[in-house]
Amino acid sequence: MKKILTLLIVTVLIVGLIFAVLVFGFNFRDIEHEFKYNVVENLGNDKIAEYTIEQYFEYYKTHGLKTRLSDYKIHKILLCDDVVNKEYMNGKNGFVFQVSYDVKPYFG
């Protein structure tokens, strides 16, 4: 009797796992790491910051699975001064910027 009960529980768990995989689209890992940003060259830092943050929000508008946006609005993008850049970049090639924005969540 114990073996039958154990077999029944294992079977229910396996069927539940298969159902979850099929329903949720085989997505047990975060696909954010697979999203590749387009390379932007020969633009000023302000345009690169604008382009980067737009790509970020567009990703969550179209591909975000754990967190998805219905819409977004960017109010202001400010480039940080050299003191802030040195503090946060630690000698890396790049720059730091601040963004003021609103987001509208997606409720499916």
OpenMM code with the backbone's topology and positions (N, CA, C; nanometers):
from openmm import Vec3, app, unit

residues = "MET LYS LYS ILE LEU THR LEU LEU ILE VAL THR VAL LEU ILE VAL GLY LEU ILE PHE ALA VAL LEU VAL PHE GLY PHE ASN PHE ARG ASP ILE GLU HIS GLU PHE LYS TYR ASN VAL VAL GLU ASN LEU GLY ASN ASP LYS ILE ALA GLU TYR THR ILE GLU GLN TYR PHE GLU TYR TYR LYS THR HIS GLY LEU LYS THR ARG LEU SER ASP TYR LYS ILE HIS LYS ILE LEU LEU CYS ASP ASP VAL VAL ASN LYS GLU TYR MET ASN GLY LYS ASN GLY PHE VAL PHE GLN VAL SER TYR ASP VAL LYS PRO TYR PHE GLY".split()
positions = [
    Vec3(0.0819, -0.1196, 0.0000),
    Vec3(0.0000, 0.0000, 0.0000),
    Vec3(0.0867, 0.1266, 0.0000),
    Vec3(0.1987, 0.1230, 0.0777),
    Vec3(0.2885, 0.2382, 0.0850),
    Vec3(0.3535, 0.2653, -0.0508),
    Vec3(0.3904, 0.1577, -0.1240),
    Vec3(0.4536, 0.1738, -0.2551),
    Vec3(0.3557, 0.2341, -0.3548),
    Vec3(0.2306, 0.1942, -0.3481),
    Vec3(0.1299, 0.2470, -0.4398),
    Vec3(0.1067, 0.3954, -0.4125),
    Vec3(0.0981, 0.4325, -0.2855),
    Vec3(0.0793, 0.5722, -0.2493),
    Vec3(0.1990, 0.6566, -0.2932),
    Vec3(0.3194, 0.6076, -0.2711),
    Vec3(0.4406, 0.6776, -0.3140),
    Vec3(0.4430, 0.6920, -0.4659),
    Vec3(0.4098, 0.5877, -0.5380),
    Vec3(0.4062, 0.5909, -0.6845),
    Vec3(0.3018, 0.6905, -0.7335),
    Vec3(0.1874, 0.6946, -0.6680),
    Vec3(0.0819, 0.7889, -0.7049),
    Vec3(0.1278, 0.9335, -0.6833),
    Vec3(0.1923, 0.9622, -0.5723),
    Vec3(0.2417, 1.0972, -0.5434),
    Vec3(0.3484, 1.1383, -0.6441),
    Vec3(0.4401, 1.0487, -0.6729),
    Vec3(0.5459, 1.0787, -0.7708),
    Vec3(0.4850, 1.1038, -0.9076),
    Vec3(0.3878, 1.0248, -0.9466),
    Vec3(0.3218, 1.0418, -1.0762),
    Vec3(0.2511, 1.1769, -1.0834),
    Vec3(0.1805, 1.2143, -0.9775),
    Vec3(0.1123, 1.3440, -0.9755),
    Vec3(0.2131, 1.4581, -0.9845),
    Vec3(0.3231, 1.4465, -0.9148),
    Vec3(0.4263, 1.5515, -0.9210),
    Vec3(0.4865, 1.5626, -1.0603),
    Vec3(0.5141, 1.4507, -1.1233),
    Vec3(0.5724, 1.4529, -1.2585),
    Vec3(0.4733, 1.5114, -1.3585),
    Vec3(0.3467, 1.4705, -1.3508),
    Vec3(0.2448, 1.5250, -1.4411),
    Vec3(0.2289, 1.6750, -1.4175),
    Vec3(0.2316, 1.7181, -1.2915),
    Vec3(0.2231, 1.8607, -1.2603),
    Vec3(0.3409, 1.9386, -1.3154),
    Vec3(0.4594, 1.8826, -1.3067),
    Vec3(0.5782, 1.9480, -1.3616),
    Vec3(0.5688, 1.9602, -1.5130),
    Vec3(0.5269, 1.8552, -1.5783),
    Vec3(0.5120, 1.8596, -1.7247),
    Vec3(0.4070, 1.9630, -1.7641),
    Vec3(0.2960, 1.9659, -1.6925),
    Vec3(0.1913, 2.0655, -1.7193),
    Vec3(0.2458, 2.2074, -1.7018),
    Vec3(0.3200, 2.2320, -1.5952),
    Vec3(0.3762, 2.3652, -1.5705),
    Vec3(0.4725, 2.4060, -1.6806),
    Vec3(0.5528, 2.3122, -1.7260),
    Vec3(0.6476, 2.3419, -1.8340),
    Vec3(0.5726, 2.3771, -1.9613),
    Vec3(0.4691, 2.3041, -1.9937),
    Vec3(0.3928, 2.3313, -2.1159),
    Vec3(0.3151, 2.4623, -2.1065),
    Vec3(0.2542, 2.4887, -1.9933),
    Vec3(0.1737, 2.6093, -1.9771),
    Vec3(0.2601, 2.7340, -1.9729),
    Vec3(0.3724, 2.7290, -1.9025),
    Vec3(0.4552, 2.8475, -1.8865),
    Vec3(0.5668, 2.8561, -1.9892),
    Vec3(0.5595, 2.7788, -2.0937),
    Vec3(0.6485, 2.7951, -2.2076),
    Vec3(0.7926, 2.7598, -2.1835),
    Vec3(0.8196, 2.6565, -2.1081),
    Vec3(0.9558, 2.6098, -2.0865),
    Vec3(1.0461, 2.7187, -2.0315),
    Vec3(0.9923, 2.8101, -1.9526),
    Vec3(1.0714, 2.9236, -1.9054),
    Vec3(1.0972, 2.9135, -1.7556),
    Vec3(1.1947, 2.8323, -1.7177),
    Vec3(1.2336, 2.8233, -1.5780),
    Vec3(1.3586, 2.9043, -1.5494),
    Vec3(1.4084, 2.9743, -1.6460),
    Vec3(1.5254, 3.0578, -1.6257),
    Vec3(1.4935, 3.1963, -1.6763),
    Vec3(1.5687, 3.2914, -1.6326),
    Vec3(1.5454, 3.4287, -1.6724),
    Vec3(1.6113, 3.4530, -1.8070),
    Vec3(1.5330, 3.4922, -1.9082),
    Vec3(1.5890, 3.5113, -2.0414),
    Vec3(1.6527, 3.6483, -2.0593),
    Vec3(1.6537, 3.7276, -1.9525),
    Vec3(1.7113, 3.8604, -1.9631),
    Vec3(1.8561, 3.8554, -2.0114),
    Vec3(1.9294, 3.7530, -1.9729),
    Vec3(2.0699, 3.7429, -2.0101),
    Vec3(2.0884, 3.7190, -2.1591),
    Vec3(1.9844, 3.6730, -2.2268),
    Vec3(1.9945, 3.6462, -2.3697),
    Vec3(1.9657, 3.7695, -2.4538),
    Vec3(1.9096, 3.8745, -2.3931),
    Vec3(1.8752, 3.9941, -2.4677),
    Vec3(2.0011, 4.0705, -2.5031),
    Vec3(2.0212, 4.0969, -2.6289),
    Vec3(2.1414, 4.1654, -2.6742),
    Vec3(2.1046, 4.3078, -2.7169),
    Vec3(2.1794, 4.4037, -2.6674),
    Vec3(2.1584, 4.5417, -2.7064),
    Vec3(2.2303, 4.5697, -2.8378),
    Vec3(2.1710, 4.6572, -2.9167),
    Vec3(2.2355, 4.6992, -3.0404),
    Vec3(2.3525, 4.7912, -3.0071),
    Vec3(2.4539, 4.7862, -3.0882),
    Vec3(2.5717, 4.8703, -3.0679),
    Vec3(2.5447, 5.0075, -3.1295),
    Vec3(2.5740, 5.1108, -3.0530),
    Vec3(2.5544, 5.2480, -3.0997),
    Vec3(2.6911, 5.3135, -3.1076),
    Vec3(2.7234, 5.3648, -3.2240),
    Vec3(2.8534, 5.4299, -3.2421),
    Vec3(2.8340, 5.5691, -3.2985),
    Vec3(2.9328, 5.6523, -3.2775),
    Vec3(2.9394, 5.7870, -3.3341),
    Vec3(2.8223, 5.8759, -3.2919),
    Vec3(2.7727, 5.8557, -3.1719),
    Vec3(2.6702, 5.9428, -3.1170),
    Vec3(2.7233, 6.0039, -2.9886),
    Vec3(2.6656, 6.1151, -2.9473),
    Vec3(2.7039, 6.1747, -2.8205),
    Vec3(2.6510, 6.0920, -2.7048),
    Vec3(2.7068, 6.1133, -2.5855),
    Vec3(2.6645, 6.0376, -2.4683),
    Vec3(2.5165, 6.0543, -2.4384),
    Vec3(2.4617, 6.1737, -2.4634),
    Vec3(2.3192, 6.1950, -2.4370),
    Vec3(2.2321, 6.1073, -2.5268),
    Vec3(2.2685, 6.0943, -2.6535),
    Vec3(2.1916, 6.0092, -2.7463),
    Vec3(2.2105, 5.8611, -2.7135),
    Vec3(2.3300, 5.8231, -2.6722),
    Vec3(2.3549, 5.6836, -2.6336),
    Vec3(2.2726, 5.6491, -2.5098),
    Vec3(2.2663, 5.7399, -2.4121),
    Vec3(2.1865, 5.7165, -2.2918),
    Vec3(2.0386, 5.7025, -2.3278),
    Vec3(1.9894, 5.7891, -2.4145),
    Vec3(1.8487, 5.7837, -2.4564),
    Vec3(1.8194, 5.6521, -2.5288),
    Vec3(1.9053, 5.6149, -2.6190),
    Vec3(1.8865, 5.4920, -2.6964),
    Vec3(1.8913, 5.3689, -2.6051),
    Vec3(1.9843, 5.3674, -2.5111),
    Vec3(1.9996, 5.2535, -2.4197),
    Vec3(1.8772, 5.2357, -2.3310),
    Vec3(1.8284, 5.3444, -2.2728),
    Vec3(1.7144, 5.3321, -2.1820),
    Vec3(1.5875, 5.2966, -2.2599),
    Vec3(1.5744, 5.3438, -2.3822),
    Vec3(1.4600, 5.3048, -2.4646),
    Vec3(1.4642, 5.1550, -2.4958),
    Vec3(1.5815, 5.1028, -2.5276),
    Vec3(1.5944, 4.9586, -2.5514),
    Vec3(1.5592, 4.8801, -2.4263),
    Vec3(1.6005, 4.9275, -2.3116),
    Vec3(1.5727, 4.8614, -2.1844),
    Vec3(1.4221, 4.8512, -2.1611),
    Vec3(1.3518, 4.9627, -2.1774),
    Vec3(1.2076, 4.9615, -2.1557),
    Vec3(1.1345, 4.8817, -2.2643),
    Vec3(1.1799, 4.8901, -2.3867),
    Vec3(1.1168, 4.8129, -2.4948),
    Vec3(1.1298, 4.6627, -2.4693),
    Vec3(1.2411, 4.6212, -2.4126),
    Vec3(1.2573, 4.4797, -2.3786),
    Vec3(1.1482, 4.4370, -2.2812),
    Vec3(1.1283, 4.5143, -2.1746),
    Vec3(1.0282, 4.4786, -2.0751),
    Vec3(0.8866, 4.4979, -2.1263),
    Vec3(0.8715, 4.5758, -2.2311),
    Vec3(0.7390, 4.5936, -2.2908),
    Vec3(0.7035, 4.4739, -2.3789),
    Vec3(0.8017, 4.4110, -2.4405),
    Vec3(0.7741, 4.3031, -2.5351),
    Vec3(0.8174, 4.1648, -2.4867),
    Vec3(0.9259, 4.1553, -2.4091),
    Vec3(0.9808, 4.0250, -2.3729),
    Vec3(0.9790, 3.9943, -2.2237),
    Vec3(0.9550, 4.0930, -2.1433),
    Vec3(0.9629, 4.0708, -1.9997),
    Vec3(0.8628, 3.9655, -1.9544),
    Vec3(0.9075, 3.8657, -1.8822),
    Vec3(0.8186, 3.7595, -1.8382),
    Vec3(0.7846, 3.7730, -1.6909),
    Vec3(0.8847, 3.7958, -1.6085),
    Vec3(0.8578, 3.8152, -1.4664),
    Vec3(0.8014, 3.9539, -1.4417),
    Vec3(0.8554, 4.0518, -1.5090),
    Vec3(0.8088, 4.1895, -1.4988),
    Vec3(0.7842, 4.2394, -1.6396),
    Vec3(0.6622, 4.2768, -1.6692),
    Vec3(0.6295, 4.3234, -1.8035),
    Vec3(0.5618, 4.4595, -1.7942),
    Vec3(0.5915, 4.5454, -1.8902),
    Vec3(0.5352, 4.6787, -1.8935),
    Vec3(0.4328, 4.6900, -2.0051),
    Vec3(0.3270, 4.7630, -1.9766),
    Vec3(0.2289, 4.7934, -2.0794),
    Vec3(0.2760, 4.9145, -2.1608),
    Vec3(0.3338, 5.0108, -2.0899),
    Vec3(0.3849, 5.1308, -2.1562),
    Vec3(0.4829, 5.2011, -2.0633),
    Vec3(0.5546, 5.2964, -2.1170),
    Vec3(0.6494, 5.3754, -2.0396),
    Vec3(0.6603, 5.5151, -2.0984),
    Vec3(0.7056, 5.6088, -2.0174),
    Vec3(0.7290, 5.7441, -2.0645),
    Vec3(0.8554, 5.7957, -1.9986),
    Vec3(0.9491, 5.8389, -2.0801),
    Vec3(1.0749, 5.8939, -2.0304),
    Vec3(1.0592, 6.0454, -2.0215),
    Vec3(1.0791, 6.1006, -1.9015),
    Vec3(1.0644, 6.2448, -1.8822),
    Vec3(1.1954, 6.3187, -1.9060),
    Vec3(1.3025, 6.2689, -1.8446),
    Vec3(1.4282, 6.3435, -1.8520),
    Vec3(1.5457, 6.2476, -1.8372),
    Vec3(1.6508, 6.2728, -1.9135),
    Vec3(1.7754, 6.1978, -1.9022),
    Vec3(1.8866, 6.2989, -1.8779),
    Vec3(1.9582, 6.2809, -1.7674),
    Vec3(2.0674, 6.3714, -1.7330),
    Vec3(2.1982, 6.2937, -1.7256),
    Vec3(2.3015, 6.3463, -1.7894),
    Vec3(2.4345, 6.2876, -1.7782),
    Vec3(2.4964, 6.3336, -1.6465),
    Vec3(2.5603, 6.2439, -1.5755),
    Vec3(2.6247, 6.2781, -1.4482),
    Vec3(2.7601, 6.3430, -1.4741),
    Vec3(2.8065, 6.4191, -1.3773),
    Vec3(2.9347, 6.4881, -1.3933),
    Vec3(3.0512, 6.3905, -1.3768),
    Vec3(3.1713, 6.4371, -1.4024),
    Vec3(3.2901, 6.3514, -1.4008),
    Vec3(3.3171, 6.2895, -1.2644),
    Vec3(3.2834, 6.3604, -1.1558),
    Vec3(3.3069, 6.3074, -1.0215),
    Vec3(3.2231, 6.1810, -1.0009),
    Vec3(3.0981, 6.1846, -1.0392),
    Vec3(3.0103, 6.0679, -1.0261),
    Vec3(3.0575, 5.9558, -1.1185),
    Vec3(3.0959, 5.9906, -1.2392),
    Vec3(3.1451, 5.8898, -1.3330),
    Vec3(3.2668, 5.8163, -1.2775),
    Vec3(3.3610, 5.8905, -1.2199),
    Vec3(3.4806, 5.8269, -1.1633),
    Vec3(3.4452, 5.7359, -1.0468),
    Vec3(3.3470, 5.7767, -0.9644),
    Vec3(3.3080, 5.6977, -0.8478),
    Vec3(3.2424, 5.5657, -0.8881),
    Vec3(3.1552, 5.5685, -0.9870),
    Vec3(3.0785, 5.4493, -1.0219),
    Vec3(3.1390, 5.3652, -1.1334),
    Vec3(3.2176, 5.4225, -1.2195),
    Vec3(3.2721, 5.3467, -1.3325),
    Vec3(3.3994, 5.2710, -1.2972),
    Vec3(3.4715, 5.3121, -1.1952),
    Vec3(3.5932, 5.2427, -1.1504),
    Vec3(3.6913, 5.2153, -1.2646),
    Vec3(3.7163, 5.3167, -1.3444),
    Vec3(3.8151, 5.3037, -1.4509),
    Vec3(3.7643, 5.2364, -1.5768),
    Vec3(3.6386, 5.1951, -1.5815),
    Vec3(3.5832, 5.1325, -1.7021),
    Vec3(3.5484, 5.2401, -1.8037),
    Vec3(3.5417, 5.2011, -1.9276),
    Vec3(3.5052, 5.2933, -2.0338),
    Vec3(3.3528, 5.3060, -2.0362),
    Vec3(3.3006, 5.4245, -2.0131),
    Vec3(3.1570, 5.4455, -2.0140),
    Vec3(3.1198, 5.5728, -1.9418),
    Vec3(2.9923, 5.5854, -1.9107),
    Vec3(2.9439, 5.7028, -1.8402),
    Vec3(2.8194, 5.6652, -1.7608),
    Vec3(2.7828, 5.7526, -1.6684),
    Vec3(2.6673, 5.7307, -1.5822),
    Vec3(2.5634, 5.8369, -1.6149),
    Vec3(2.4350, 5.7945, -1.6170),
    Vec3(2.3287, 5.8909, -1.6402),
    Vec3(2.2106, 5.8623, -1.5481),
    Vec3(2.1278, 5.9637, -1.5272),
    Vec3(2.0072, 5.9516, -1.4453),
    Vec3(1.8861, 5.9613, -1.5368),
    Vec3(1.7807, 5.8859, -1.5018),
    Vec3(1.6600, 5.8856, -1.5836),
    Vec3(1.5389, 5.9096, -1.4944),
    Vec3(1.4510, 5.9977, -1.5381),
    Vec3(1.3223, 6.0185, -1.4738),
    Vec3(1.2168, 5.9616, -1.5685),
    Vec3(1.1332, 5.8684, -1.5173),
    Vec3(1.0378, 5.8008, -1.6055),
    Vec3(0.9146, 5.7545, -1.5294),
    Vec3(0.8091, 5.7214, -1.6046),
    Vec3(0.6891, 5.6580, -1.5534),
    Vec3(0.6712, 5.5265, -1.6278),
    Vec3(0.6192, 5.4257, -1.5579),
    Vec3(0.5894, 5.2981, -1.6229),
    Vec3(0.4463, 5.2575, -1.5899),
    Vec3(0.3844, 5.1890, -1.6839),
    Vec3(0.2509, 5.1344, -1.6653),
    Vec3(0.2639, 4.9826, -1.6680),
    Vec3(0.2344, 4.9147, -1.5579),
    Vec3(0.2519, 4.7683, -1.5542),
    Vec3(0.1532, 4.6967, -1.6455),
    Vec3(0.1931, 4.5795, -1.6866),
    Vec3(0.1091, 4.4946, -1.7714),
    Vec3(0.0435, 4.3899, -1.6818),
    Vec3(-0.0882, 4.3807, -1.6899),
    Vec3(-0.1611, 4.2878, -1.6054),
    Vec3(-0.2182, 4.1689, -1.6833),
    Vec3(-0.1752, 4.1518, -1.8081),
    Vec3(-0.2077, 4.0357, -1.8888),
    Vec3(-0.3520, 4.0119, -1.9090),
] * unit.nanometer
topology = app.Topology()
chain = topology.addChain("A")
for resn in residues:
    res = topology.addResidue(resn, chain)
    for name in ("N", "CA", "C"):
        topology.addAtom(name, app.Element.getBySymbol(name[0]), res)
